């Protein structure tokens, strides 16, 4: 996972090098504890390479 700030908002990025799709998902502080497992589960449930970008809303 990488983190960066975009327009003053913290973002967490889970990359799959050759992603065909990017999932953009707003999350809040309550979601932070499950971000790793959520990104892993999404990756396991699809056969299409994707990256997840999670934008903190708080």
N, C-alpha and C positions, 0 to 999 in steps of 0.2 A: 504494500500500500504506500502510495505517495500522498503528501499533503501539500496544498498551496492555497493562497488567498486570491480570490477573484472578486473584484468590485467590493472589497472589504469583507467578504464572507469566506470562511474556512471551507475548503473542499477536500474530500478524501477520494483518491483515484485508485481503482483496482484495474490494472492493465493486463490485457492479454495481447502480446506483441502484434499479432496480425488480426486485430478485431475487425469484423464486418459491420458490427453494430456497436453503438454507445448508448448505454442506459443512463439517463439523467434522472436522479431521484432526490427530491428535497427530503431532508431528515431533520429531526430535532435532537436535543441533548439526550432524550430518553432512548434514542435508537443507537447511540454510540457504542454501547456495550455489546450489541449484536451485529455490528457492521461486518466484521470479518466472517462470521458464520453465514450471514445472509449472502454476501458476495460469493462465497464458496458454494453454497447451495444453488444459487442461480447458475453458476458455471457448470455444476454437475447435472442440472436438469435440461441443458440444451446442448446440441451438437454443433451450434454455430458459434464461432469465436466472437466474444464481445468484451467490452470494457465497461466498468461501472464508474460513474462520477457522482458522488454523493455531496450535495450542497447543504451545509448546515443552515437552518432557517432561524436559529436564535442569535 
